[in-house]
Amino acid sequence: MTATTWTKSLVQQHAQVAVAIEIYTLPFYFTAMTSITDTTSNAYKTINSVCIEEMLHLQLAANLCLALDVNPVFTIPRYGVDLPYLKPDDPATNHYALVNATLGAFDPITLGTMLDIETPEEFEAIDHSTPQYPYNSIGDFYDALLAGIKAVEAAQPAGTSAFGWKAGNQQDTWAGQVSGLTAIITNVTDAATAIKTINEQGEGKAHNPVPKKPYTGSQFPIEPAYQLSQANTSSGAKDSIDTVDYYKISHFGRFIDLQNAATTGTFPAVYPLKTPESTDAVAAQSALQSDFITFLANLNNVWRTGAALDFVTMPRLATDATACWAAGVIPNWG
């Protein structure tokens, strides 16, 4: 049953779900990306650029949890089952696949789900002054989370706050790479900026009137203040894929461009599945699952203890997933 009033507990539940949402996207996008045999292709590089920003979004969601007095928990995502508070059933957008993602190769079905995940909430925005869930999009969910934070704070006596807004253990790996962003969240304004960054990079700048089909990626730009100016690595070095202006267009726009390219051409070549399952396939799946569990354990440790965040394991996960495809099986993340 939908609650009638925003409470601290409900806001905290939303914040934890935000972490689950960001974790949900990573194996799905990695699986599609690593199925592509040509790592120099535009499709591979485009999805990789999205994965880089999804790691920033995961960091922001986890920081928001700590600011709101809840410890983020990183667990293996489950596909084909509902995500809490999300039920994308709006017939106007026809994006039903968000919570029913099926891991697979980069193809029309997978790309359709990628578009579902990043569908702009401007297509279906509603008033969130009171809780009105389930939500039809991730952007709609984040807008509700921010509205809930503001509502709970507004109900507090003057000069007091419902939340601790503690900066300890929060992370800022992308310091200085998004000009308008303060990744360390210590007040409502910081929370609003973090959520704006996530929505801008995922959906793009809101338009009035909203764009009409057929869409092009350029219709969904990221406002300059929220653009990732430099693709991040653990050392802060500029990534080679930043030679193309992926980071000026939202995830939805980038995926629209991939869809348009496939309409006029073909999808890139992907690894074929093989049967029966080989010894190499079993070993590749085992390595991926082990490394992913280690990756999640490291994330849990970082936000629990304040240890420095290091994404050095991300390339390893891509290598593991590629090995699964090369062995003829769909990566199984556990």
LOPANU-310002 format. One line per field, with one value per residue (C-alpha): residue number from 0; x, y, z; residue in one letter. Coordinates in steps of 0.25 Angstrom, whole numbers, plus 5000, padded with zeros to 4 digits. Layout:
N
num: [NUM,...]
xx: [X,...]
yy: [Y,...]
zz: [Z,...]
residuo: [A,...]
***
This chain:
334
num: [0,1,2,3,4,5,6,7,8,9,10,11,12,13,14,15,16,17,18,19,20,21,22,23,24,25,26,27,28,29,30,31,32,33,34,35,36,37,38,39,40,41,42,43,44,45,46,47,48,49,50,51,52,53,54,55,56,57,58,59,60,61,62,63,64,65,66,67,68,69,70,71,72,73,74,75,76,77,78,79,80,81,82,83,84,85,86,87,88,89,90,91,92,93,94,95,96,97,98,99,100,101,102,103,104,105,106,107,108,109,110,111,112,113,114,115,116,117,118,119,120,121,122,123,124,125,126,127,128,129,130,131,132,133,134,135,136,137,138,139,140,141,142,143,144,145,146,147,148,149,150,151,152,153,154,155,156,157,158,159,160,161,162,163,164,165,166,167,168,169,170,171,172,173,174,175,176,177,178,179,180,181,182,183,184,185,186,187,188,189,190,191,192,193,194,195,196,197,198,199,200,201,202,203,204,205,206,207,208,209,210,211,212,213,214,215,216,217,218,219,220,221,222,223,224,225,226,227,228,229,230,231,232,233,234,235,236,237,238,239,240,241,242,243,244,245,246,247,248,249,250,251,252,253,254,255,256,257,258,259,260,261,262,263,264,265,266,267,268,269,270,271,272,273,274,275,276,277,278,279,280,281,282,283,284,285,286,287,288,289,290,291,292,293,294,295,296,297,298,299,300,301,302,303,304,305,306,307,308,309,310,311,312,313,314,315,316,317,318,319,320,321,322,323,324,325,326,327,328,329,330,331,332,333]
xx: [5000,5005,5008,5001,5012,5027,5034,5049,5048,5041,5052,5063,5056,5056,5071,5075,5067,5075,5087,5080,5076,5090,5096,5085,5089,5104,5104,5093,5101,5114,5108,5103,5116,5125,5117,5122,5134,5140,5144,5147,5133,5124,5114,5125,5130,5116,5112,5126,5124,5110,5116,5126,5115,5107,5119,5118,5103,5105,5115,5105,5094,5103,5107,5093,5090,5100,5095,5081,5086,5085,5097,5097,5097,5102,5097,5096,5084,5073,5068,5053,5047,5042,5051,5044,5036,5037,5026,5028,5015,5011,5005,5009,5024,5022,5035,5032,5045,5052,5049,5049,5063,5069,5084,5088,5096,5095,5083,5069,5063,5075,5076,5061,5063,5074,5065,5054,5064,5068,5054,5053,5043,5039,5030,5022,5025,5016,5014,5023,5019,5012,5017,5011,5018,5021,5028,5029,5043,5056,5056,5042,5047,5059,5050,5041,5053,5057,5043,5042,5055,5050,5036,5042,5052,5041,5033,5044,5045,5053,5068,5067,5069,5063,5076,5090,5096,5109,5121,5129,5132,5126,5134,5138,5146,5141,5146,5146,5141,5127,5127,5114,5115,5118,5119,5120,5105,5104,5090,5078,5084,5096,5085,5078,5090,5094,5080,5080,5094,5088,5076,5083,5093,5083,5072,5077,5072,5057,5049,5036,5029,5036,5042,5034,5038,5046,5056,5071,5082,5084,5070,5075,5087,5093,5094,5109,5109,5106,5115,5126,5138,5148,5145,5150,5160,5165,5177,5169,5175,5167,5161,5163,5148,5147,5152,5138,5128,5119,5118,5110,5098,5090,5090,5076,5081,5093,5085,5075,5087,5091,5077,5076,5090,5085,5072,5080,5091,5093,5096,5111,5116,5114,5120,5112,5106,5112,5106,5109,5116,5131,5141,5146,5132,5130,5144,5140,5127,5133,5144,5133,5125,5137,5142,5128,5126,5139,5135,5122,5130,5139,5128,5122,5135,5137,5124,5125,5139,5143,5154,5158,5149,5157,5150,5162,5153,5144,5153,5155,5140,5139,5150,5143,5130,5137,5144,5130,5125,5137,5135,5121,5112,5105,5112,5105,5108,5103]
yy: [5000,5014,5022,5036,5044,5044,5039,5038,5023,5023,5033,5024,5012,5020,5023,5008,5005,5015,5007,4995,5001,5006,4992,4986,4994,4990,4975,4977,4987,4980,4967,4974,4982,4970,4961,4971,4965,4978,4986,4998,4999,5010,5001,4996,5010,5016,5005,5006,5021,5019,5008,5019,5029,5018,5016,5031,5029,5017,5026,5037,5028,5021,5035,5039,5027,5031,5046,5041,5032,5018,5009,5005,4990,4985,4971,4963,4968,4959,4960,4957,4961,4974,4985,4992,5004,5002,4997,5003,5000,5013,5010,5024,5020,5005,5002,4990,4983,4991,4981,4969,4970,4958,4957,4954,4959,4973,4972,4979,4973,4976,4990,4992,4989,4999,5009,5005,5007,5021,5026,5041,5044,5056,5047,5044,5053,5054,5062,5055,5065,5052,5038,5033,5020,5010,5019,5018,5021,5023,5038,5038,5030,5040,5052,5045,5042,5057,5062,5052,5058,5072,5069,5062,5073,5084,5077,5078,5089,5102,5100,5085,5073,5060,5054,5054,5058,5052,5053,5042,5030,5037,5036,5046,5039,5048,5061,5072,5064,5069,5084,5086,5074,5073,5058,5059,5061,5069,5076,5077,5085,5075,5064,5071,5073,5059,5054,5065,5059,5045,5049,5058,5048,5037,5044,5057,5072,5073,5079,5087,5082,5068,5063,5054,5042,5039,5042,5046,5046,5061,5063,5058,5066,5067,5081,5085,5087,5072,5066,5057,5065,5054,5039,5033,5023,5019,5028,5040,5039,5042,5030,5028,5027,5042,5046,5044,5054,5043,5050,5062,5053,5045,5030,5030,5039,5030,5018,5025,5027,5012,5009,5018,5013,4999,5003,5008,4997,4985,4981,4979,4964,4957,4944,4932,4923,4909,4895,4887,4896,4894,4893,4907,4912,4907,4913,4926,4927,4923,4934,4945,4941,4941,4955,4961,4956,4962,4975,4976,4973,4984,4994,4990,4991,5005,5011,5004,5008,5020,5012,5019,5015,5008,5004,4995,4983,4988,4985,4971,4969,4973,4963,4952,4955,4955,4941,4936,4940,4935,4922,4922,4925,4937,4943,4938,4948,4940]
zz: [5000,4997,5009,5010,5017,5015,5027,5030,5030,5016,5011,5016,5009,4996,4998,5000,4987,4980,4982,4978,4965,4962,4965,4956,4944,4944,4941,4931,4923,4925,4920,4907,4905,4906,4897,4886,4879,4874,4886,4877,4872,4875,4882,4891,4894,4896,4907,4914,4915,4922,4931,4936,4939,4946,4956,4959,4961,4970,4978,4980,4984,4994,4999,5000,5009,5019,5019,5022,5034,5027,5023,5008,5005,4992,4988,4976,4967,4963,4949,4945,4958,4962,4968,4980,4977,4962,4953,4939,4933,4926,4912,4907,4908,4907,4915,4923,4922,4933,4944,4935,4930,4924,4923,4909,4897,4891,4881,4879,4892,4901,4895,4897,4912,4912,4907,4917,4929,4924,4920,4924,4934,4927,4919,4931,4943,4954,4967,4979,4990,4996,4993,4980,4977,4969,4959,4944,4943,4950,4948,4954,4966,4969,4968,4978,4987,4987,4989,5001,5007,5006,5012,5024,5026,5025,5036,5046,5056,5052,5053,5054,5044,5043,5037,5042,5028,5033,5023,5029,5020,5008,4995,4984,4974,4963,4970,4960,4948,4949,4950,4957,4966,4981,4983,4998,5003,5015,5013,5005,4994,4992,4991,4980,4972,4973,4969,4958,4953,4953,4945,4935,4932,4930,4924,4919,4920,4922,4910,4909,4901,4901,4889,4879,4872,4864,4874,4872,4883,4881,4887,4900,4904,4918,4923,4923,4939,4940,4929,4933,4928,4928,4928,4941,4945,4958,4956,4951,4937,4925,4918,4903,4900,4904,4890,4886,4892,4899,4912,4906,4902,4913,4914,4907,4896,4894,4894,4884,4875,4876,4872,4860,4855,4856,4848,4837,4838,4846,4861,4863,4863,4877,4882,4879,4890,4890,4895,4902,4913,4913,4924,4920,4922,4936,4940,4934,4941,4954,4952,4949,4961,4971,4966,4966,4981,4984,4977,4985,4998,4995,4993,5006,5013,5007,5012,5025,5029,5020,5013,5000,4988,4977,4964,4959,4960,4949,4937,4943,4943,4928,4926,4933,4926,4912,4916,4918,4905,4898,4905,4899,4911,4916,4928,4941,4952,4963]
residuo: [M,T,A,T,T,W,T,K,S,L,V,Q,Q,H,A,Q,V,A,V,A,I,E,I,Y,T,L,P,F,Y,F,T,A,M,T,S,I,T,D,T,T,S,N,A,Y,K,T,I,N,S,V,C,I,E,E,M,L,H,L,Q,L,A,A,N,L,C,L,A,L,D,V,N,P,V,F,T,I,P,R,Y,G,V,D,L,P,Y,L,K,P,D,D,P,A,T,N,H,Y,A,L,V,N,A,T,L,G,A,F,D,P,I,T,L,G,T,M,L,D,I,E,T,P,E,E,F,E,A,I,D,H,S,T,P,Q,Y,P,Y,N,S,I,G,D,F,Y,D,A,L,L,A,G,I,K,A,V,E,A,A,Q,P,A,G,T,S,A,F,G,W,K,A,G,N,Q,Q,D,T,W,A,G,Q,V,S,G,L,T,A,I,I,T,N,V,T,D,A,A,T,A,I,K,T,I,N,E,Q,G,E,G,K,A,H,N,P,V,P,K,K,P,Y,T,G,S,Q,F,P,I,E,P,A,Y,Q,L,S,Q,A,N,T,S,S,G,A,K,D,S,I,D,T,V,D,Y,Y,K,I,S,H,F,G,R,F,I,D,L,Q,N,A,A,T,T,G,T,F,P,A,V,Y,P,L,K,T,P,E,S,T,D,A,V,A,A,Q,S,A,L,Q,S,D,F,I,T,F,L,A,N,L,N,N,V,W,R,T,G,A,A,L,D,F,V,T,M,P,R,L,A,T,D,A,T,A,C,W,A,A,G,V,I,P,N,W,G]
***
